[in-house]
């Protein structure tokens, strides 16, 4: 769907990886291949922004940095745009942008809401919801899979866990879609800032409601958490809710949209699932690798480090390109091919180490429910028009996917 980029040395050196239009319009696999062939690490000088940053593309390097928070810190932020703008204001107060004891203790509180046992009821609701959405889509000659099906699946699940009412879910979807990416090529940083602040204000109000009337949800867990003898401050609760809603909604939704597109482009994949030759679990992992909705993570070097002959200086921004690591031929056989039955899938879609995605089980649960539903109810996904990409250097995927779902009749 994206244009191929001829990735000779000049093009690789000229490419501005901070530019959301580059990621939206071009298939950058040739760029990642070229970078991995060099040394796997590249200094990206300032281009459209005032600050340069390191780019890591090899699976082994990306994995190693994820597993070394003592040297590569998340406390200043974990998204390139935020880092280039001076760092994350929530650093040290939000689990995804903190390290050490604070990170471990807040993560321990949140994990109580994301265990397989805690998510059992959510899983049943997700399964029923997906079947209803796909059944409705099958009745129409055309649907936008991104909006008509995928948008409601992770949104409903994470909102359910956070206690967001059904009436407010559309509001949350609209603003999370704009806070780190956009469906519009003309969206600005100001638009993203406004969207983020709308979400923060919403959760500030919700946290106050939970203080007054606790219920069985994750927001109440945060409100009542005891971290070394103290309650979390209001901003800590709000920031962590924002992190959860962003991670639990946007990335999984884009993965589900990418799954439908993969089935449209590889018509044998659904048949492979239906035959039983491919397990749902293996298929989920290949969807996660193939789509890689969170294209990168960012870190700050805490000290000078020598890496593959390059000198990373204390304070340098280091970007870890999951989307490149997930195409590393030293780890994956024929990584440029979508293979629904791929096994032993060591993808880095959920990162690794202490910052391994808190909602990984929930995301797998939602994607698995979608794959089972498509396997059981859909014979073919027919692509009707060119999908619309997300304009972001962080999120990868499509905001619109016009398709026709053909019913499967046994």
C-alpha positions as CSV (number, residue, x, y, z in Angstrom):
1,X,0.0,0.0,0.0
2,X,2.9,2.3,0.6
3,X,5.4,3.4,-2.1
4,X,8.7,1.6,-2.2
5,X,11.7,3.8,-1.2
6,X,14.8,3.2,-3.2
7,X,17.2,3.0,-0.3
8,X,20.7,3.6,-1.6
9,X,23.2,5.2,0.8
10,X,22.3,8.7,-0.2
11,X,18.6,8.1,0.5
12,X,19.2,6.5,3.8
13,X,21.4,9.5,4.9
14,X,18.8,12.0,3.6
15,X,15.7,10.4,5.2
16,X,14.2,12.3,8.1
17,X,13.0,9.6,10.5
18,X,11.3,12.2,12.6
19,X,9.0,13.1,9.7
20,X,5.5,11.4,10.1
21,X,4.9,11.8,6.3
22,X,7.9,9.6,5.5
23,X,6.5,6.7,7.6
24,X,2.9,7.2,6.3
25,X,3.8,7.3,2.6
26,X,6.8,4.9,2.2
27,X,7.6,1.3,2.9
28,X,10.9,1.8,4.9
29,X,11.9,-1.8,4.9
30,X,14.7,-1.1,2.4
31,X,16.0,1.7,4.7
32,X,16.0,-0.7,7.7
33,X,17.8,-3.3,5.6
34,X,20.5,-0.8,4.6
35,X,21.0,0.4,8.1
36,X,21.3,-3.1,9.5
37,X,23.8,-4.0,6.8
38,X,26.0,-1.1,7.8
39,X,26.5,-1.3,11.6
40,X,23.0,-1.3,12.9
41,X,23.5,2.0,14.6
42,X,23.4,5.5,12.9
43,X,23.7,9.0,14.2
44,X,20.7,10.9,12.8
45,X,21.7,14.5,12.6
46,X,19.2,17.4,13.1
47,X,17.0,17.8,10.1
48,X,13.4,19.1,10.5
49,X,14.1,19.3,14.3
50,X,16.9,21.0,16.3
51,X,18.2,17.8,17.9
52,X,19.8,14.7,16.5
53,X,19.5,11.2,17.8
54,X,20.9,7.7,17.5
55,X,19.0,5.0,15.5
56,X,19.3,1.3,16.3
57,X,17.9,-1.2,13.9
58,X,19.3,-4.7,14.7
59,X,17.2,-7.0,16.9
60,X,20.2,-7.8,19.2
61,X,20.9,-4.1,19.8
62,X,17.3,-3.1,20.4
63,X,16.8,-6.0,22.7
64,X,20.0,-5.3,24.6
65,X,19.1,-1.6,25.2
66,X,15.6,-2.5,26.4
67,X,17.2,-4.8,29.0
68,X,19.6,-2.2,30.3
69,X,17.6,0.6,32.0
70,X,20.6,1.4,34.2
71,X,22.4,2.8,31.1
72,X,19.5,3.7,28.9
73,X,16.8,5.5,30.8
74,X,13.0,5.9,30.1
75,X,12.6,8.6,32.7
76,X,13.0,11.4,30.2
77,X,10.4,10.0,27.9
78,X,10.0,7.1,25.4
79,X,8.6,8.8,22.3
80,X,10.9,10.6,19.8
81,X,8.8,13.7,19.3
82,X,8.5,14.2,23.0
83,X,12.2,13.8,23.5
84,X,13.0,16.2,20.7
85,X,10.7,18.8,22.4
86,X,12.7,18.6,25.7
87,X,11.4,15.4,27.4
88,X,8.3,14.1,28.9
89,X,6.7,16.2,31.7
90,X,5.4,13.0,33.2
91,X,8.9,11.6,33.6
92,X,9.3,9.8,36.9
93,X,5.5,10.0,37.6
94,X,4.2,7.6,34.9
95,X,5.1,3.9,34.8
96,X,6.1,4.0,31.1
97,X,8.5,6.9,31.6
98,X,10.1,5.9,34.9
99,X,12.8,3.5,36.1
100,X,14.0,1.8,39.2
101,X,11.9,1.3,42.4
102,X,9.1,3.7,41.5
103,X,8.6,1.9,38.1
104,X,8.6,-1.5,39.8
105,X,6.1,-0.5,42.5
106,X,3.6,1.3,40.3
107,X,3.8,-1.5,37.7
108,X,3.1,-4.0,40.5
109,X,-0.1,-2.2,41.3
110,X,-1.2,-2.0,37.7
111,X,-0.4,-5.6,37.0
112,X,-3.2,-6.7,39.3
113,X,-5.7,-5.4,36.7
114,X,-3.9,-7.1,33.8
115,X,-3.4,-10.7,34.9
116,X,-5.0,-13.5,32.9
117,X,-7.3,-14.1,35.9
118,X,-8.4,-10.4,36.1
119,X,-9.0,-10.3,32.3
120,X,-11.1,-13.5,32.1
121,X,-14.4,-11.7,32.1
122,X,-13.1,-9.0,29.8
123,X,-12.0,-11.7,27.4
124,X,-15.6,-13.1,27.2
125,X,-17.0,-9.6,26.6
126,X,-14.4,-8.9,23.9
127,X,-15.2,-12.2,22.1
128,X,-18.9,-11.4,22.0
129,X,-18.3,-7.9,20.9
130,X,-16.1,-8.9,18.0
131,X,-18.6,-11.4,16.7
132,X,-21.3,-8.8,16.8
133,X,-19.2,-6.2,15.0
134,X,-18.2,-8.7,12.3
135,X,-21.8,-10.0,11.9
136,X,-22.9,-6.4,11.3
137,X,-20.1,-5.8,8.8
138,X,-21.0,-9.0,6.9
139,X,-24.5,-7.6,6.3
140,X,-23.1,-4.6,4.3
141,X,-21.5,-4.5,0.9
142,X,-18.8,-2.2,2.2
143,X,-17.3,-1.3,5.6
144,X,-14.4,0.5,7.0
145,X,-12.8,-2.2,9.0
146,X,-10.8,0.3,11.0
147,X,-13.8,2.3,12.2
148,X,-16.6,-0.2,12.0
149,X,-14.8,-3.1,13.6
150,X,-11.4,-2.5,15.0
151,X,-12.0,0.8,16.7
152,X,-14.5,-0.7,19.2
153,X,-12.5,-3.8,20.2
154,X,-9.5,-2.5,22.3
155,X,-11.3,0.7,23.2
156,X,-14.2,-1.1,24.8
157,X,-11.8,-3.4,26.7
158,X,-9.4,-0.8,28.1
159,X,-12.3,1.6,28.9
160,X,-14.0,-1.3,30.7
161,X,-10.9,-1.8,32.8
162,X,-10.5,1.9,33.5
163,X,-14.2,2.4,34.3
164,X,-14.8,4.8,31.3
165,X,-18.5,4.9,30.6
166,X,-19.8,3.7,27.2
167,X,-21.0,7.2,26.5
168,X,-17.5,8.6,26.8
169,X,-15.7,6.0,24.7
170,X,-16.0,7.9,21.4
171,X,-14.5,11.0,23.0
172,X,-11.5,8.9,24.2
173,X,-11.0,7.3,20.8
174,X,-11.0,10.7,19.0
175,X,-8.5,12.2,21.3
176,X,-6.1,9.2,21.6
177,X,-6.0,9.0,17.8
178,X,-4.7,12.6,17.7
179,X,-2.3,12.7,20.7
180,X,0.6,10.8,19.1
181,X,-0.5,10.6,15.5
182,X,-3.1,11.7,13.2
183,X,-5.4,10.7,10.4
184,X,-4.8,14.0,8.7
185,X,-1.5,15.0,7.0
186,X,-2.0,18.6,8.1
187,X,-2.3,17.9,11.8
188,X,0.1,19.9,14.0
189,X,2.0,19.5,17.2
190,X,-0.5,21.9,18.8
191,X,-3.4,19.6,17.8
192,X,-1.6,16.7,19.5
193,X,-1.0,18.8,22.6
194,X,-4.6,19.8,22.8
195,X,-5.8,16.2,22.4
196,X,-3.5,14.9,25.1
197,X,-4.7,17.6,27.5
198,X,-8.3,16.7,26.9
199,X,-7.5,13.1,27.9
200,X,-5.6,14.2,31.0
201,X,-8.5,16.5,32.1
202,X,-11.0,13.7,31.6
203,X,-9.0,11.3,33.9
204,X,-8.5,14.0,36.5
205,X,-12.3,14.2,36.8
206,X,-12.7,10.4,36.8
207,X,-10.0,10.1,39.6
208,X,-11.9,12.5,41.7
209,X,-15.1,10.5,41.2
210,X,-13.3,7.3,42.3
211,X,-11.9,9.0,45.4
212,X,-15.5,9.8,46.4
213,X,-17.0,6.5,45.3
214,X,-14.5,3.6,44.7
215,X,-15.5,0.9,42.2
216,X,-13.8,-2.2,40.9
217,X,-11.6,-0.7,38.2
218,X,-8.0,0.2,37.5
219,X,-8.5,3.9,38.3
220,X,-9.6,3.0,41.8
221,X,-6.6,0.8,42.2
222,X,-4.4,3.8,41.4
223,X,-6.3,6.0,43.7
224,X,-6.0,3.5,46.6
225,X,-2.4,2.4,45.9
226,X,0.1,2.6,48.7
227,X,3.6,3.3,47.3
228,X,6.1,3.2,50.2
229,X,3.6,4.6,52.6
230,X,2.0,7.3,50.5
231,X,-0.8,7.7,48.1
232,X,-0.2,8.5,44.5
233,X,-0.5,12.2,43.7
234,X,-3.3,13.3,41.3
235,X,-0.9,14.0,38.4
236,X,0.6,10.5,38.8
237,X,-2.8,8.9,38.6
238,X,-3.8,11.0,35.6
239,X,-0.5,10.3,33.7
240,X,-0.8,6.6,34.3
241,X,-4.3,6.5,33.0
242,X,-3.2,8.3,29.9
243,X,-0.4,5.8,29.4
244,X,-2.8,2.9,29.8
245,X,-5.5,4.3,27.4
246,X,-2.9,5.1,24.8
247,X,-1.2,1.7,25.0
248,X,-4.4,-0.3,25.4
249,X,-6.3,1.4,22.6
250,X,-4.2,2.8,19.8
251,X,-1.6,0.1,19.3
252,X,-3.9,-2.9,19.5
253,X,-6.4,-1.2,17.2
254,X,-3.8,-0.7,14.6
255,X,-2.6,-4.3,15.0
256,X,-6.2,-5.5,14.3
257,X,-6.6,-3.3,11.3
258,X,-3.2,-4.6,10.0
259,X,-4.5,-8.2,10.5
260,X,-7.5,-7.5,8.3
261,X,-5.2,-5.9,5.6
262,X,-2.8,-8.9,5.8
263,X,-5.8,-11.3,5.2
264,X,-6.9,-9.2,2.2
265,X,-3.4,-9.3,0.7
266,X,-2.8,-13.0,1.6
267,X,-6.0,-14.9,0.8
268,X,-4.5,-18.2,1.9
269,X,-4.0,-17.0,5.5
270,X,-7.6,-17.5,6.6
271,X,-7.7,-20.9,5.0
272,X,-4.5,-21.9,6.9
273,X,-6.2,-20.8,10.1
274,X,-9.5,-22.6,9.2
275,X,-7.7,-25.8,8.4
276,X,-6.2,-26.1,11.8
277,X,-2.7,-26.3,10.4
278,X,-1.9,-22.9,12.1
279,X,-2.7,-22.2,15.7
280,X,-4.4,-19.0,16.8
281,X,-1.5,-18.3,19.2
282,X,1.1,-18.5,16.4
283,X,-1.0,-16.4,14.1
284,X,-1.3,-13.7,16.8
285,X,2.4,-13.5,17.2
286,X,2.9,-13.1,13.4
287,X,0.3,-10.3,13.3
288,X,2.2,-8.6,16.1
289,X,5.5,-8.9,14.3
290,X,4.1,-8.0,10.9
291,X,2.2,-4.9,12.0
292,X,4.5,-3.6,14.8
293,X,2.1,-0.7,15.6
294,X,4.5,0.9,18.1
295,X,7.3,1.6,15.6
296,X,9.9,2.8,18.0
297,X,10.8,3.5,21.6
298,X,13.2,6.1,22.8
299,X,15.7,6.3,25.6
300,X,18.3,8.7,27.1
301,X,21.9,7.5,27.6
302,X,22.8,7.9,31.3
303,X,26.5,7.7,30.6
304,X,29.0,7.7,27.8
305,X,28.8,4.3,26.0
306,X,30.8,2.7,23.2
307,X,28.5,0.8,20.9
308,X,29.7,-0.9,17.7
309,X,32.5,1.5,17.2
310,X,30.3,4.6,17.9
311,X,30.5,6.8,21.0
312,X,27.0,7.5,22.5
313,X,27.3,10.5,24.8
314,X,25.6,10.9,28.1
315,X,22.3,12.7,27.4
316,X,22.0,11.5,23.8
317,X,18.6,10.3,22.6
318,X,18.7,6.7,21.4
319,X,15.8,5.4,19.3
320,X,15.0,1.7,19.2
321,X,13.2,0.9,16.0
322,X,11.0,-2.2,16.7
323,X,9.7,-2.1,13.2
324,X,13.3,-2.6,11.9
325,X,14.2,-5.2,14.6
326,X,11.1,-7.2,13.6
327,X,12.5,-7.5,10.0
328,X,16.0,-8.7,11.0
329,X,16.9,-11.7,8.9
330,X,19.4,-12.9,11.5
331,X,16.4,-13.7,13.7
332,X,13.5,-14.2,11.4
333,X,13.4,-16.5,8.3
334,X,12.3,-14.5,5.3
335,X,11.2,-11.6,7.5
336,X,9.8,-9.6,4.6
337,X,7.0,-12.2,4.2
338,X,3.8,-12.4,6.1
339,X,3.7,-16.1,7.2
340,X,0.7,-16.8,9.4
341,X,2.1,-20.0,10.6
342,X,5.5,-18.7,11.7
343,X,6.7,-20.3,14.9
344,X,9.3,-19.3,17.5
345,X,8.4,-15.7,16.9
346,X,10.9,-13.5,18.9
347,X,9.4,-10.1,17.9
348,X,10.0,-7.0,19.9
349,X,6.5,-5.5,19.4
350,X,6.0,-5.4,23.2
351,X,9.6,-4.2,23.9
352,X,11.6,-6.3,26.4
353,X,13.0,-6.2,29.9
354,X,11.4,-4.2,32.7
355,X,9.4,-2.1,30.3
356,X,7.8,-5.1,28.6
357,X,4.3,-4.0,27.7
358,X,2.0,-4.1,30.7
359,X,-1.0,-4.9,28.5
360,X,0.6,-7.6,26.4
361,X,-1.9,-10.3,27.5
362,X,-4.8,-8.0,26.9
363,X,-3.6,-7.2,23.4
364,X,-3.1,-10.9,22.6
365,X,-6.5,-11.7,23.9
366,X,-8.1,-9.0,21.6
367,X,-6.2,-10.0,18.5
368,X,-6.9,-13.7,19.2
369,X,-10.7,-13.0,19.5
370,X,-10.6,-11.1,16.2
371,X,-8.7,-13.9,14.4
372,X,-11.1,-16.6,15.7
373,X,-14.1,-14.5,14.5
374,X,-12.6,-14.0,11.1
375,X,-11.7,-17.6,10.8
376,X,-15.2,-18.8,11.8
377,X,-17.3,-16.2,10.0
378,X,-15.4,-14.7,7.0
379,X,-14.4,-16.5,3.8
380,X,-12.5,-13.6,2.3
381,X,-11.5,-10.0,3.1
382,X,-11.8,-8.0,-0.1
383,X,-9.9,-4.7,-0.2
384,X,-12.0,-2.1,-2.0
385,X,-9.8,1.0,-1.9
386,X,-6.4,2.2,-0.8
387,X,-6.1,2.3,3.0
388,X,-5.4,5.6,4.7
389,X,-2.2,5.7,6.7
390,X,-1.7,7.1,10.2
391,X,0.6,10.2,10.0
392,X,3.1,9.5,12.9
393,X,6.7,8.6,13.4
394,X,5.6,6.5,16.5
395,X,2.4,4.7,15.5
396,X,2.4,2.6,12.3
397,X,-0.7,1.4,10.5
398,X,-3.9,2.5,8.9
399,X,-6.8,4.7,10.0
400,X,-9.1,3.7,7.2
401,X,-9.5,0.2,5.6
402,X,-12.3,0.0,3.1
403,X,-13.2,-3.7,2.6
404,X,-16.0,-6.1,1.9
405,X,-16.2,-9.1,4.2
406,X,-17.5,-12.2,2.4
407,X,-19.3,-14.7,4.7
408,X,-18.0,-18.1,5.3
409,X,-20.6,-20.8,4.9
410,X,-19.7,-24.4,6.0
